[in-house]
């Protein structure tokens, strides 16, 4: 009877060891899966962040280009106005000089 109990204890220990080994193996597999999933998710997040950054950069460049174009056009108009004023003044000066010379 004692031998039977001892055999049962040994068999139980063997089964417990098998269960522990299987649990360790499962834990390692789960850990590998989690690490793989983390890597995939982080790569996806990085890719999405890069795409968003590119989209924002392109949008900003487009807005800045519009602003620059607007400012350039405004400055061109101002320059035309200045040149027109100068031309008018030049005409007045020429006329005044012509009047003085004639007198």
Backbone torsions as a table, in degrees:
resi	resn	phi	psi	omega
1	UNK	NA	-43.8	179.1
2	UNK	-62.2	-36.7	179.1
3	UNK	-65.7	-39.7	178.3
4	UNK	-63.6	-41.6	179.3
5	UNK	-64.5	-44.7	179.1
6	UNK	-61.5	-41.6	177.9
7	UNK	-63.4	-40.9	178.6
8	UNK	-64.2	-40.6	178.9
9	UNK	-63.6	-45.2	179.2
10	UNK	-62.4	-44.6	178.5
11	UNK	-62.3	-40.0	178.3
12	UNK	-64.7	-41.6	177.5
13	UNK	-62.8	-42.3	178.2
14	UNK	-61.8	-44.4	178.6
15	UNK	-63.4	-41.2	178.4
16	UNK	-62.8	-42.7	177.8
17	UNK	-62.4	-41.8	177.5
18	UNK	-61.6	-43.4	179.9
19	UNK	-63.5	-42.4	179.5
20	UNK	-64.3	-44.7	178.2
21	UNK	-61.3	-43.4	178.8
22	UNK	-63.6	-41.6	178.8
23	UNK	-64.1	-41.4	177.3
24	UNK	-62.7	-43.2	178.9
25	UNK	-62.9	-44.1	177.8
26	UNK	-62.5	-41.1	179.2
27	UNK	-63.0	-42.0	177.8
28	UNK	-62.7	-42.5	179.2
29	UNK	-64.4	-41.9	177.9
30	UNK	-62.4	-43.7	179.4
31	UNK	-61.4	-42.9	177.3
32	UNK	-61.4	-43.7	179.2
33	UNK	-62.8	-41.6	179.4
34	UNK	-64.7	-44.0	178.9
35	UNK	-62.8	-41.6	178.1
36	UNK	-63.4	-44.2	-179.9
37	UNK	-63.8	-41.9	178.3
38	UNK	-61.6	-43.8	179.9
39	UNK	-63.0	-45.8	179.6
40	UNK	-61.7	-45.3	-179.2
41	UNK	-64.5	-41.8	-179.3
42	UNK	-66.9	-38.4	176.8
43	UNK	-64.2	-40.1	178.4
44	UNK	-64.9	-44.2	179.9
45	UNK	-63.1	-44.1	178.7
46	UNK	-61.7	-44.5	179.4
47	UNK	-61.3	-45.4	179.5
48	UNK	-63.9	-40.0	178.9
49	UNK	-64.7	-40.4	178.3
50	UNK	-64.5	-41.5	178.5
51	UNK	-63.8	-43.0	179.2
52	UNK	-64.3	-41.4	178.3
53	UNK	-62.9	-42.4	178.7
54	UNK	-64.3	-42.4	179.5
55	UNK	-62.0	-45.3	179.3
56	UNK	-64.5	-39.8	178.5
57	UNK	-62.8	-47.3	-179.7
58	UNK	-61.3	-41.9	179.0
59	UNK	-63.3	-43.6	179.8
60	UNK	-64.1	-44.1	178.7
61	UNK	-60.5	-43.2	179.6
62	UNK	-62.2	-45.0	179.4
63	UNK	-64.1	-42.6	179.5
64	UNK	-64.5	-41.8	178.3
65	UNK	-60.7	-40.5	177.4
66	UNK	-63.6	-44.3	179.0
67	UNK	-62.6	-43.2	179.6
68	UNK	-63.5	-44.0	179.3
69	UNK	-61.8	-43.1	178.1
70	UNK	-60.3	-47.8	-179.4
71	UNK	-63.7	-40.9	177.7
72	UNK	-62.2	-43.5	178.4
73	UNK	-63.4	-41.1	178.2
74	UNK	-62.7	-43.7	179.0
75	UNK	-65.9	-36.7	176.6
76	UNK	-61.1	-43.4	178.7
77	UNK	-63.4	-43.5	178.2
78	UNK	-61.1	-42.9	179.1
79	UNK	-63.0	-42.0	176.9
80	UNK	-60.8	-43.0	179.1
81	UNK	-62.1	-43.4	179.0
82	UNK	-62.9	-45.3	179.3
83	UNK	-63.4	-37.8	177.8
84	UNK	-66.3	-41.5	177.7
85	UNK	-61.7	-46.4	-179.4
86	UNK	-62.0	-39.6	-180.0
87	UNK	-65.6	-41.0	178.0
88	UNK	-63.5	-46.8	178.8
89	UNK	-61.6	-40.9	179.1
90	UNK	-61.4	-40.9	178.5
91	UNK	-62.8	-42.5	178.6
92	UNK	-62.3	-44.8	-179.8
93	UNK	-62.5	-44.3	179.0
94	UNK	-60.7	-44.0	179.7
95	UNK	-63.4	-43.7	178.7
96	UNK	-62.6	-43.9	178.6
97	UNK	-63.7	-41.0	179.3
98	UNK	-62.7	-40.9	178.6
99	UNK	-62.7	-42.8	-178.8
100	UNK	-66.2	-40.7	-179.0
101	UNK	-65.4	-41.8	-178.2
102	UNK	-66.4	-35.4	-178.5
103	UNK	-71.0	NA	NA
